[in-house]
Amino acid sequence: MIPALAGLLLAGAAFNILTWPFFLRRVAKDPRARDAQGKPTTFLVVHIVLVAIGLTLAAAFILAAIAALTGSW
């Protein structure tokens, strides 16, 4: 059961690591990302926060998987 849990956590981490950076690049190129003066809009800021949360979760998933596999959980 523990290896399956660790595998699931690592799969979730891999998904977040592979998905969010590409998503952020697409959002940054979107015309709604910056106003006429070139300043970041709320659209961009909200998506940056979402990406940061996704990558933080990925790090937590990796740490939890390591803890589960080493028995320090």
mmCIF file of the N, C-alpha and C atoms, coordinates in Angstrom:
data_MODEL
# 
_entry.id   MODEL 
# 
loop_
_atom_site.group_PDB 
_atom_site.id 
_atom_site.type_symbol 
_atom_site.label_atom_id 
_atom_site.label_alt_id 
_atom_site.label_comp_id 
_atom_site.label_asym_id 
_atom_site.label_entity_id 
_atom_site.label_seq_id 
_atom_site.pdbx_PDB_ins_code 
_atom_site.Cartn_x 
_atom_site.Cartn_y 
_atom_site.Cartn_z 
_atom_site.occupancy 
_atom_site.B_iso_or_equiv 
_atom_site.pdbx_formal_charge 
_atom_site.auth_seq_id 
_atom_site.auth_comp_id 
_atom_site.auth_asym_id 
_atom_site.auth_atom_id 
_atom_site.pdbx_PDB_model_num 
ATOM 1   N N  . MET A 1 1  ? 0.820  -1.203 0.000   1.00 0.00 ? 1  MET A N  1 
ATOM 2   C CA . MET A 1 1  ? 0.000  0.000  0.000   1.00 0.00 ? 1  MET A CA 1 
ATOM 3   C C  . MET A 1 1  ? 0.861  1.264  0.000   1.00 0.00 ? 1  MET A C  1 
ATOM 4   N N  . ILE A 1 2  ? 1.939  1.247  0.748   1.00 0.00 ? 2  ILE A N  1 
ATOM 5   C CA . ILE A 1 2  ? 2.806  2.428  0.837   1.00 0.00 ? 2  ILE A CA 1 
ATOM 6   C C  . ILE A 1 2  ? 3.472  2.728  -0.515  1.00 0.00 ? 2  ILE A C  1 
ATOM 7   N N  . PRO A 1 3  ? 4.006  1.715  -1.219  1.00 0.00 ? 3  PRO A N  1 
ATOM 8   C CA . PRO A 1 3  ? 4.583  2.034  -2.538  1.00 0.00 ? 3  PRO A CA 1 
ATOM 9   C C  . PRO A 1 3  ? 3.546  2.593  -3.516  1.00 0.00 ? 3  PRO A C  1 
ATOM 10  N N  . ALA A 1 4  ? 2.316  2.120  -3.436  1.00 0.00 ? 4  ALA A N  1 
ATOM 11  C CA . ALA A 1 4  ? 1.268  2.654  -4.311  1.00 0.00 ? 4  ALA A CA 1 
ATOM 12  C C  . ALA A 1 4  ? 0.974  4.110  -3.958  1.00 0.00 ? 4  ALA A C  1 
ATOM 13  N N  . LEU A 1 5  ? 0.941  4.419  -2.685  1.00 0.00 ? 5  LEU A N  1 
ATOM 14  C CA . LEU A 1 5  ? 0.730  5.801  -2.238  1.00 0.00 ? 5  LEU A CA 1 
ATOM 15  C C  . LEU A 1 5  ? 1.868  6.690  -2.727  1.00 0.00 ? 5  LEU A C  1 
ATOM 16  N N  . ALA A 1 6  ? 3.099  6.218  -2.570  1.00 0.00 ? 6  ALA A N  1 
ATOM 17  C CA . ALA A 1 6  ? 4.254  6.998  -3.009  1.00 0.00 ? 6  ALA A CA 1 
ATOM 18  C C  . ALA A 1 6  ? 4.212  7.202  -4.524  1.00 0.00 ? 6  ALA A C  1 
ATOM 19  N N  . GLY A 1 7  ? 3.829  6.168  -5.246  1.00 0.00 ? 7  GLY A N  1 
ATOM 20  C CA . GLY A 1 7  ? 3.729  6.293  -6.701  1.00 0.00 ? 7  GLY A CA 1 
ATOM 21  C C  . GLY A 1 7  ? 2.679  7.309  -7.105  1.00 0.00 ? 7  GLY A C  1 
ATOM 22  N N  . LEU A 1 8  ? 1.554  7.288  -6.423  1.00 0.00 ? 8  LEU A N  1 
ATOM 23  C CA . LEU A 1 8  ? 0.495  8.246  -6.710  1.00 0.00 ? 8  LEU A CA 1 
ATOM 24  C C  . LEU A 1 8  ? 0.955  9.679  -6.414  1.00 0.00 ? 8  LEU A C  1 
ATOM 25  N N  . LEU A 1 9  ? 1.640  9.855  -5.303  1.00 0.00 ? 9  LEU A N  1 
ATOM 26  C CA . LEU A 1 9  ? 2.153  11.181 -4.959  1.00 0.00 ? 9  LEU A CA 1 
ATOM 27  C C  . LEU A 1 9  ? 3.186  11.659 -5.983  1.00 0.00 ? 9  LEU A C  1 
ATOM 28  N N  . LEU A 1 10 ? 4.057  10.759 -6.415  1.00 0.00 ? 10 LEU A N  1 
ATOM 29  C CA . LEU A 1 10 ? 5.066  11.139 -7.405  1.00 0.00 ? 10 LEU A CA 1 
ATOM 30  C C  . LEU A 1 10 ? 4.429  11.440 -8.766  1.00 0.00 ? 10 LEU A C  1 
ATOM 31  N N  . ALA A 1 11 ? 3.381  10.705 -9.113  1.00 0.00 ? 11 ALA A N  1 
ATOM 32  C CA . ALA A 1 11 ? 2.674  10.977 -10.364 1.00 0.00 ? 11 ALA A CA 1 
ATOM 33  C C  . ALA A 1 11 ? 2.012  12.362 -10.311 1.00 0.00 ? 11 ALA A C  1 
ATOM 34  N N  . GLY A 1 12 ? 1.421  12.682 -9.179  1.00 0.00 ? 12 GLY A N  1 
ATOM 35  C CA . GLY A 1 12 ? 0.821  14.006 -9.011  1.00 0.00 ? 12 GLY A CA 1 
ATOM 36  C C  . GLY A 1 12 ? 1.861  15.112 -9.085  1.00 0.00 ? 12 GLY A C  1 
ATOM 37  N N  . ALA A 1 13 ? 3.015  14.874 -8.482  1.00 0.00 ? 13 ALA A N  1 
ATOM 38  C CA . ALA A 1 13 ? 4.094  15.855 -8.530  1.00 0.00 ? 13 ALA A CA 1 
ATOM 39  C C  . ALA A 1 13 ? 4.589  16.040 -9.961  1.00 0.00 ? 13 ALA A C  1 
ATOM 40  N N  . ALA A 1 14 ? 4.774  14.935 -10.671 1.00 0.00 ? 14 ALA A N  1 
ATOM 41  C CA . ALA A 1 14 ? 5.238  15.020 -12.063 1.00 0.00 ? 14 ALA A CA 1 
ATOM 42  C C  . ALA A 1 14 ? 4.233  15.787 -12.925 1.00 0.00 ? 14 ALA A C  1 
ATOM 43  N N  . PHE A 1 15 ? 2.962  15.512 -12.722 1.00 0.00 ? 15 PHE A N  1 
ATOM 44  C CA . PHE A 1 15 ? 1.934  16.237 -13.482 1.00 0.00 ? 15 PHE A CA 1 
ATOM 45  C C  . PHE A 1 15 ? 2.042  17.733 -13.227 1.00 0.00 ? 15 PHE A C  1 
ATOM 46  N N  . ASN A 1 16 ? 2.143  18.137 -11.975 1.00 0.00 ? 16 ASN A N  1 
ATOM 47  C CA . ASN A 1 16 ? 2.229  19.562 -11.645 1.00 0.00 ? 16 ASN A CA 1 
ATOM 48  C C  . ASN A 1 16 ? 3.486  20.197 -12.216 1.00 0.00 ? 16 ASN A C  1 
ATOM 49  N N  . ILE A 1 17 ? 4.604  19.503 -12.119 1.00 0.00 ? 17 ILE A N  1 
ATOM 50  C CA . ILE A 1 17 ? 5.876  20.051 -12.594 1.00 0.00 ? 17 ILE A CA 1 
ATOM 51  C C  . ILE A 1 17 ? 5.880  20.182 -14.112 1.00 0.00 ? 17 ILE A C  1 
ATOM 52  N N  . LEU A 1 18 ? 5.259  19.223 -14.794 1.00 0.00 ? 18 LEU A N  1 
ATOM 53  C CA . LEU A 1 18 ? 5.254  19.258 -16.255 1.00 0.00 ? 18 LEU A CA 1 
ATOM 54  C C  . LEU A 1 18 ? 4.182  20.179 -16.830 1.00 0.00 ? 18 LEU A C  1 
ATOM 55  N N  . THR A 1 19 ? 3.106  20.395 -16.109 1.00 0.00 ? 19 THR A N  1 
ATOM 56  C CA . THR A 1 19 ? 1.974  21.142 -16.646 1.00 0.00 ? 19 THR A CA 1 
ATOM 57  C C  . THR A 1 19 ? 2.044  22.635 -16.361 1.00 0.00 ? 19 THR A C  1 
ATOM 58  N N  . TRP A 1 20 ? 2.270  23.025 -15.127 1.00 0.00 ? 20 TRP A N  1 
ATOM 59  C CA . TRP A 1 20 ? 2.139  24.427 -14.738 1.00 0.00 ? 20 TRP A CA 1 
ATOM 60  C C  . TRP A 1 20 ? 3.105  25.389 -15.423 1.00 0.00 ? 20 TRP A C  1 
ATOM 61  N N  . PRO A 1 21 ? 4.387  25.052 -15.597 1.00 0.00 ? 21 PRO A N  1 
ATOM 62  C CA . PRO A 1 21 ? 5.274  26.017 -16.278 1.00 0.00 ? 21 PRO A CA 1 
ATOM 63  C C  . PRO A 1 21 ? 4.846  26.326 -17.716 1.00 0.00 ? 21 PRO A C  1 
ATOM 64  N N  . PHE A 1 22 ? 4.390  25.304 -18.450 1.00 0.00 ? 22 PHE A N  1 
ATOM 65  C CA . PHE A 1 22 ? 3.917  25.539 -19.811 1.00 0.00 ? 22 PHE A CA 1 
ATOM 66  C C  . PHE A 1 22 ? 2.665  26.407 -19.809 1.00 0.00 ? 22 PHE A C  1 
ATOM 67  N N  . PHE A 1 23 ? 1.794  26.152 -18.851 1.00 0.00 ? 23 PHE A N  1 
ATOM 68  C CA . PHE A 1 23 ? 0.580  26.948 -18.711 1.00 0.00 ? 23 PHE A CA 1 
ATOM 69  C C  . PHE A 1 23 ? 0.929  28.413 -18.446 1.00 0.00 ? 23 PHE A C  1 
ATOM 70  N N  . LEU A 1 24 ? 1.889  28.651 -17.566 1.00 0.00 ? 24 LEU A N  1 
ATOM 71  C CA . LEU A 1 24 ? 2.275  30.022 -17.239 1.00 0.00 ? 24 LEU A CA 1 
ATOM 72  C C  . LEU A 1 24 ? 2.860  30.737 -18.453 1.00 0.00 ? 24 LEU A C  1 
ATOM 73  N N  . ARG A 1 25 ? 3.633  30.030 -19.270 1.00 0.00 ? 25 ARG A N  1 
ATOM 74  C CA . ARG A 1 25 ? 4.173  30.648 -20.478 1.00 0.00 ? 25 ARG A CA 1 
ATOM 75  C C  . ARG A 1 25 ? 3.053  31.097 -21.411 1.00 0.00 ? 25 ARG A C  1 
ATOM 76  N N  . ARG A 1 26 ? 2.033  30.266 -21.536 1.00 0.00 ? 26 ARG A N  1 
ATOM 77  C CA . ARG A 1 26 ? 0.897  30.619 -22.397 1.00 0.00 ? 26 ARG A CA 1 
ATOM 78  C C  . ARG A 1 26 ? 0.128  31.814 -21.825 1.00 0.00 ? 26 ARG A C  1 
ATOM 79  N N  . VAL A 1 27 ? -0.049 31.827 -20.521 1.00 0.00 ? 27 VAL A N  1 
ATOM 80  C CA . VAL A 1 27 ? -0.771 32.940 -19.889 1.00 0.00 ? 27 VAL A CA 1 
ATOM 81  C C  . VAL A 1 27 ? 0.027  34.234 -20.039 1.00 0.00 ? 27 VAL A C  1 
ATOM 82  N N  . ALA A 1 28 ? 1.343  34.159 -19.891 1.00 0.00 ? 28 ALA A N  1 
ATOM 83  C CA . ALA A 1 28 ? 2.177  35.362 -19.989 1.00 0.00 ? 28 ALA A CA 1 
ATOM 84  C C  . ALA A 1 28 ? 2.119  35.974 -21.389 1.00 0.00 ? 28 ALA A C  1 
ATOM 85  N N  . LYS A 1 29 ? 1.890  35.147 -22.415 1.00 0.00 ? 29 LYS A N  1 
ATOM 86  C CA . LYS A 1 29 ? 1.794  35.656 -23.793 1.00 0.00 ? 29 LYS A CA 1 
ATOM 87  C C  . LYS A 1 29 ? 0.397  36.167 -24.131 1.00 0.00 ? 29 LYS A C  1 
ATOM 88  N N  . ASP A 1 30 ? -0.554 35.901 -23.276 1.00 0.00 ? 30 ASP A N  1 
ATOM 89  C CA . ASP A 1 30 ? -1.935 36.315 -23.523 1.00 0.00 ? 30 ASP A CA 1 
ATOM 90  C C  . ASP A 1 30 ? -2.026 37.844 -23.460 1.00 0.00 ? 30 ASP A C  1 
ATOM 91  N N  . PRO A 1 31 ? -2.783 38.468 -24.359 1.00 0.00 ? 31 PRO A N  1 
ATOM 92  C CA . PRO A 1 31 ? -2.896 39.936 -24.330 1.00 0.00 ? 31 PRO A CA 1 
ATOM 93  C C  . PRO A 1 31 ? -3.519 40.473 -23.052 1.00 0.00 ? 31 PRO A C  1 
ATOM 94  N N  . ARG A 1 32 ? -4.263 39.643 -22.336 1.00 0.00 ? 32 ARG A N  1 
ATOM 95  C CA . ARG A 1 32 ? -4.885 40.093 -21.083 1.00 0.00 ? 32 ARG A CA 1 
ATOM 96  C C  . ARG A 1 32 ? -3.894 40.138 -19.927 1.00 0.00 ? 32 ARG A C  1 
ATOM 97  N N  . ALA A 1 33 ? -2.669 39.636 -20.126 1.00 0.00 ? 33 ALA A N  1 
ATOM 98  C CA . ALA A 1 33 ? -1.694 39.540 -19.043 1.00 0.00 ? 33 ALA A CA 1 
ATOM 99  C C  . ALA A 1 33 ? -1.088 40.893 -18.655 1.00 0.00 ? 33 ALA A C  1 
ATOM 100 N N  . ARG A 1 34 ? -1.061 41.827 -19.600 1.00 0.00 ? 34 ARG A N  1 
ATOM 101 C CA . ARG A 1 34 ? -0.462 43.145 -19.321 1.00 0.00 ? 34 ARG A CA 1 
ATOM 102 C C  . ARG A 1 34 ? -1.381 44.244 -19.829 1.00 0.00 ? 34 ARG A C  1 
ATOM 103 N N  . ASP A 1 35 ? -1.341 45.365 -19.120 1.00 0.00 ? 35 ASP A N  1 
ATOM 104 C CA . ASP A 1 35 ? -2.171 46.494 -19.556 1.00 0.00 ? 35 ASP A CA 1 
ATOM 105 C C  . ASP A 1 35 ? -1.421 47.314 -20.621 1.00 0.00 ? 35 ASP A C  1 
ATOM 106 N N  . ALA A 1 36 ? -1.972 48.439 -20.993 1.00 0.00 ? 36 ALA A N  1 
ATOM 107 C CA . ALA A 1 36 ? -1.384 49.263 -22.053 1.00 0.00 ? 36 ALA A CA 1 
ATOM 108 C C  . ALA A 1 36 ? 0.007  49.793 -21.690 1.00 0.00 ? 36 ALA A C  1 
ATOM 109 N N  . GLN A 1 37 ? 0.274  49.961 -20.397 1.00 0.00 ? 37 GLN A N  1 
ATOM 110 C CA . GLN A 1 37 ? 1.585  50.436 -19.944 1.00 0.00 ? 37 GLN A CA 1 
ATOM 111 C C  . GLN A 1 37 ? 2.574  49.288 -19.734 1.00 0.00 ? 37 GLN A C  1 
ATOM 112 N N  . GLY A 1 38 ? 2.135  48.054 -19.936 1.00 0.00 ? 38 GLY A N  1 
ATOM 113 C CA . GLY A 1 38 ? 3.014  46.900 -19.774 1.00 0.00 ? 38 GLY A CA 1 
ATOM 114 C C  . GLY A 1 38 ? 3.054  46.335 -18.368 1.00 0.00 ? 38 GLY A C  1 
ATOM 115 N N  . LYS A 1 39 ? 2.199  46.852 -17.487 1.00 0.00 ? 39 LYS A N  1 
ATOM 116 C CA . LYS A 1 39 ? 2.170  46.350 -16.106 1.00 0.00 ? 39 LYS A CA 1 
ATOM 117 C C  . LYS A 1 39 ? 1.332  45.077 -16.040 1.00 0.00 ? 39 LYS A C  1 
ATOM 118 N N  . PRO A 1 40 ? 1.714  44.158 -15.133 1.00 0.00 ? 40 PRO A N  1 
ATOM 119 C CA . PRO A 1 40 ? 0.929  42.922 -14.988 1.00 0.00 ? 40 PRO A CA 1 
ATOM 120 C C  . PRO A 1 40 ? -0.495 43.225 -14.524 1.00 0.00 ? 40 PRO A C  1 
ATOM 121 N N  . THR A 1 41 ? -1.448 42.535 -15.107 1.00 0.00 ? 41 THR A N  1 
ATOM 122 C CA . THR A 1 41 ? -2.845 42.697 -14.717 1.00 0.00 ? 41 THR A CA 1 
ATOM 123 C C  . THR A 1 41 ? -3.206 41.664 -13.652 1.00 0.00 ? 41 THR A C  1 
ATOM 124 N N  . THR A 1 42 ? -4.399 41.806 -13.119 1.00 0.00 ? 42 THR A N  1 
ATOM 125 C CA . THR A 1 42 ? -4.891 40.839 -12.141 1.00 0.00 ? 42 THR A CA 1 
ATOM 126 C C  . THR A 1 42 ? -4.948 39.445 -12.757 1.00 0.00 ? 42 THR A C  1 
ATOM 127 N N  . PHE A 1 43 ? -5.267 39.363 -14.027 1.00 0.00 ? 43 PHE A N  1 
ATOM 128 C CA . PHE A 1 43 ? -5.299 38.093 -14.752 1.00 0.00 ? 43 PHE A CA 1 
ATOM 129 C C  . PHE A 1 43 ? -3.967 37.357 -14.612 1.00 0.00 ? 43 PHE A C  1 
ATOM 130 N N  . LEU A 1 44 ? -2.867 38.057 -14.840 1.00 0.00 ? 44 LEU A N  1 
ATOM 131 C CA . LEU A 1 44 ? -1.545 37.447 -14.750 1.00 0.00 ? 44 LEU A CA 1 
ATOM 132 C C  . LEU A 1 44 ? -1.193 37.113 -13.306 1.00 0.00 ? 44 LEU A C  1 
ATOM 133 N N  . VAL A 1 45 ? -1.463 38.013 -12.398 1.00 0.00 ? 45 VAL A N  1 
ATOM 134 C CA . VAL A 1 45 ? -1.116 37.798 -10.989 1.00 0.00 ? 45 VAL A CA 1 
ATOM 135 C C  . VAL A 1 45 ? -1.836 36.573 -10.429 1.00 0.00 ? 45 VAL A C  1 
ATOM 136 N N  . VAL A 1 46 ? -3.124 36.451 -10.728 1.00 0.00 ? 46 VAL A N  1 
ATOM 137 C CA . VAL A 1 46 ? -3.891 35.300 -10.237 1.00 0.00 ? 46 VAL A CA 1 
ATOM 138 C C  . VAL A 1 46 ? -3.311 34.005 -10.779 1.00 0.00 ? 46 VAL A C  1 
ATOM 139 N N  . HIS A 1 47 ? -2.936 34.000 -12.035 1.00 0.00 ? 47 HIS A N  1 
ATOM 140 C CA . HIS A 1 47 ? -2.385 32.774 -12.611 1.00 0.00 ? 47 HIS A CA 1 
ATOM 141 C C  . HIS A 1 47 ? -0.989 32.462 -12.070 1.00 0.00 ? 47 HIS A C  1 
ATOM 142 N N  . ILE A 1 48 ? -0.219 33.480 -11.765 1.00 0.00 ? 48 ILE A N  1 
ATOM 143 C CA . ILE A 1 48 ? 1.086  33.242 -11.137 1.00 0.00 ? 48 ILE A CA 1 
ATOM 144 C C  . ILE A 1 48 ? 0.883  32.606 -9.766  1.00 0.00 ? 48 ILE A C  1 
ATOM 145 N N  . VAL A 1 49 ? -0.099 33.080 -9.018  1.00 0.00 ? 49 VAL A N  1 
ATOM 146 C CA . VAL A 1 49 ? -0.397 32.491 -7.706  1.00 0.00 ? 49 VAL A CA 1 
ATOM 147 C C  . VAL A 1 49 ? -0.825 31.033 -7.864  1.00 0.00 ? 49 VAL A C  1 
ATOM 148 N N  . LEU A 1 50 ? -1.652 30.747 -8.849  1.00 0.00 ? 50 LEU A N  1 
ATOM 149 C CA . LEU A 1 50 ? -2.075 29.353 -9.088  1.00 0.00 ? 50 LEU A CA 1 
ATOM 150 C C  . LEU A 1 50 ? -0.890 28.459 -9.423  1.00 0.00 ? 50 LEU A C  1 
ATOM 151 N N  . VAL A 1 51 ? 0.010  28.940 -10.245 1.00 0.00 ? 51 VAL A N  1 
ATOM 152 C CA . VAL A 1 51 ? 1.199  28.160 -10.597 1.00 0.00 ? 51 VAL A CA 1 
ATOM 153 C C  . VAL A 1 51 ? 2.071  27.945 -9.370  1.00 0.00 ? 51 VAL A C  1 
ATOM 154 N N  . ALA A 1 52 ? 2.238  28.969 -8.557  1.00 0.00 ? 52 ALA A N  1 
ATOM 155 C CA . ALA A 1 52 ? 3.042  28.829 -7.336  1.00 0.00 ? 52 ALA A CA 1 
ATOM 156 C C  . ALA A 1 52 ? 2.431  27.790 -6.399  1.00 0.00 ? 52 ALA A C  1 
ATOM 157 N N  . ILE A 1 53 ? 1.119  27.792 -6.264  1.00 0.00 ? 53 ILE A N  1 
ATOM 158 C CA . ILE A 1 53 ? 0.454  26.793 -5.427  1.00 0.00 ? 53 ILE A CA 1 
ATOM 159 C C  . ILE A 1 53 ? 0.655  25.400 -6.002  1.00 0.00 ? 53 ILE A C  1 
ATOM 160 N N  . GLY A 1 54 ? 0.501  25.251 -7.312  1.00 0.00 ? 54 GLY A N  1 
ATOM 161 C CA . GLY A 1 54 ? 0.692  23.952 -7.954  1.00 0.00 ? 54 GLY A CA 1 
ATOM 162 C C  . GLY A 1 54 ? 2.096  23.414 -7.762  1.00 0.00 ? 54 GLY A C  1 
ATOM 163 N N  . LEU A 1 55 ? 3.100  24.261 -7.896  1.00 0.00 ? 55 LEU A N  1 
ATOM 164 C CA . LEU A 1 55 ? 4.486  23.812 -7.722  1.00 0.00 ? 55 LEU A CA 1 
ATOM 165 C C  . LEU A 1 55 ? 4.814  23.552 -6.248  1.00 0.00 ? 55 LEU A C  1 
ATOM 166 N N  . THR A 1 56 ? 4.210  24.302 -5.351  1.00 0.00 ? 56 THR A N  1 
ATOM 167 C CA . THR A 1 56 ? 4.384  24.036 -3.920  1.00 0.00 ? 56 THR A CA 1 
ATOM 168 C C  . THR A 1 56 ? 3.770  22.689 -3.556  1.00 0.00 ? 56 THR A C  1 
ATOM 169 N N  . LEU A 1 57 ? 2.607  22.401 -4.114  1.00 0.00 ? 57 LEU A N  1 
ATOM 170 C CA . LEU A 1 57 ? 1.995  21.083 -3.887  1.00 0.00 ? 57 LEU A CA 1 
ATOM 171 C C  . LEU A 1 57 ? 2.880  19.972 -4.441  1.00 0.00 ? 57 LEU A C  1 
ATOM 172 N N  . ALA A 1 58 ? 3.492  20.205 -5.589  1.00 0.00 ? 58 ALA A N  1 
ATOM 173 C CA . ALA A 1 58 ? 4.397  19.204 -6.162  1.00 0.00 ? 58 ALA A CA 1 
ATOM 174 C C  . ALA A 1 58 ? 5.545  18.914 -5.204  1.00 0.00 ? 58 ALA A C  1 
ATOM 175 N N  . ALA A 1 59 ? 6.109  19.954 -4.621  1.00 0.00 ? 59 ALA A N  1 
ATOM 176 C CA . ALA A 1 59 ? 7.196  19.756 -3.658  1.00 0.00 ? 59 ALA A CA 1 
ATOM 177 C C  . ALA A 1 59 ? 6.706  18.984 -2.434  1.00 0.00 ? 59 ALA A C  1 
ATOM 178 N N  . ALA A 1 60 ? 5.510  19.319 -1.958  1.00 0.00 ? 60 ALA A N  1 
ATOM 179 C CA . ALA A 1 60 ? 4.949  18.606 -0.806  1.00 0.00 ? 60 ALA A CA 1 
ATOM 180 C C  . ALA A 1 60 ? 4.679  17.146 -1.149  1.00 0.00 ? 60 ALA A C  1 
ATOM 181 N N  . PHE A 1 61 ? 4.201  16.877 -2.365  1.00 0.00 ? 61 PHE A N  1 
ATOM 182 C CA . PHE A 1 61 ? 3.963  15.497 -2.797  1.00 0.00 ? 61 PHE A CA 1 
ATOM 183 C C  . PHE A 1 61 ? 5.268  14.709 -2.805  1.00 0.00 ? 61 PHE A C  1 
ATOM 184 N N  . ILE A 1 62 ? 6.324  15.327 -3.302  1.00 0.00 ? 62 ILE A N  1 
ATOM 185 C CA . ILE A 1 62 ? 7.624  14.639 -3.353  1.00 0.00 ? 62 ILE A CA 1 
ATOM 186 C C  . ILE A 1 62 ? 8.118  14.338 -1.947  1.00 0.00 ? 62 ILE A C  1 
ATOM 187 N N  . LEU A 1 63 ? 8.022  15.306 -1.059  1.00 0.00 ? 63 LEU A N  1 
ATOM 188 C CA . LEU A 1 63 ? 8.462  15.084 0.326   1.00 0.00 ? 63 LEU A CA 1 
ATOM 189 C C  . LEU A 1 63 ? 7.629  14.006 1.009   1.00 0.00 ? 63 LEU A C  1 
ATOM 190 N N  . ALA A 1 64 ? 6.329  13.999 0.770   1.00 0.00 ? 64 ALA A N  1 
ATOM 191 C CA . ALA A 1 64 ? 5.459  12.976 1.362   1.00 0.00 ? 64 ALA A CA 1 
ATOM 192 C C  . ALA A 1 64 ? 5.786  11.597 0.801   1.00 0.00 ? 64 ALA A C  1 
ATOM 193 N N  . ALA A 1 65 ? 6.082  11.516 -0.494  1.00 0.00 ? 65 ALA A N  1 
ATOM 194 C CA . ALA A 1 65 ? 6.442  10.230 -1.094  1.00 0.00 ? 65 ALA A CA 1 
ATOM 195 C C  . ALA A 1 65 ? 7.748  9.710  -0.512  1.00 0.00 ? 65 ALA A C  1 
ATOM 196 N N  . ILE A 1 66 ? 8.718  10.586 -0.337  1.00 0.00 ? 66 ILE A N  1 
ATOM 197 C CA . ILE A 1 66 ? 9.996  10.177 0.255   1.00 0.00 ? 66 ILE A CA 1 
ATOM 198 C C  . ILE A 1 66 ? 9.769  9.718  1.695   1.00 0.00 ? 66 ILE A C  1 
ATOM 199 N N  . ALA A 1 67 ? 8.965  10.457 2.429   1.00 0.00 ? 67 ALA A N  1 
ATOM 200 C CA . ALA A 1 67 ? 8.684  10.074 3.819   1.00 0.00 ? 67 ALA A CA 1 
ATOM 201 C C  . ALA A 1 67 ? 7.987  8.718  3.872   1.00 0.00 ? 67 ALA A C  1 
ATOM 202 N N  . ALA A 1 68 ? 7.066  8.483  2.949   1.00 0.00 ? 68 ALA A N  1 
ATOM 203 C CA . ALA A 1 68 ? 6.344  7.205  2.941   1.00 0.00 ? 68 ALA A CA 1 
ATOM 204 C C  . ALA A 1 68 ? 7.292  6.055  2.598   1.00 0.00 ? 68 ALA A C  1 
ATOM 205 N N  . LEU A 1 69 ? 8.172  6.268  1.644   1.00 0.00 ? 69 LEU A N  1 
ATOM 206 C CA . LEU A 1 69 ? 9.088  5.195  1.216   1.00 0.00 ? 69 LEU A CA 1 
ATOM 207 C C  . LEU A 1 69 ? 10.175 4.903  2.243   1.00 0.00 ? 69 LEU A C  1 
ATOM 208 N N  . THR A 1 70 ? 10.586 5.922  2.989   1.00 0.00 ? 70 THR A N  1 
ATOM 209 C CA . THR A 1 70 ? 11.637 5.705  3.990   1.00 0.00 ? 70 THR A CA 1 
ATOM 210 C C  . THR A 1 70 ? 11.098 5.285  5.338   1.00 0.00 ? 70 THR A C  1 
ATOM 211 N N  . GLY A 1 71 ? 9.788  5.322  5.473   1.00 0.00 ? 71 GLY A N  1 
ATOM 212 C CA . GLY A 1 71 ? 9.188  4.898  6.732   1.00 0.00 ? 71 GLY A CA 1 
ATOM 213 C C  . GLY A 1 71 ? 9.218  5.940  7.825   1.00 0.00 ? 71 GLY A C  1 
ATOM 214 N N  . SER A 1 72 ? 9.525  7.160  7.464   1.00 0.00 ? 72 SER A N  1 
ATOM 215 C CA . SER A 1 72 ? 9.584  8.215  8.479   1.00 0.00 ? 72 SER A CA 1 
ATOM 216 C C  . SER A 1 72 ? 8.259  8.959  8.588   1.00 0.00 ? 72 SER A C  1 
ATOM 217 N N  . TRP A 1 73 ? 7.239  8.388  8.053   1.00 0.00 ? 73 TRP A N  1 
ATOM 218 C CA . TRP A 1 73 ? 5.923  8.998  8.089   1.00 0.00 ? 73 TRP A CA 1 
ATOM 219 C C  . TRP A 1 73 ? 5.248  8.667  9.389   1.00 0.00 ? 73 TRP A C  1 
# 
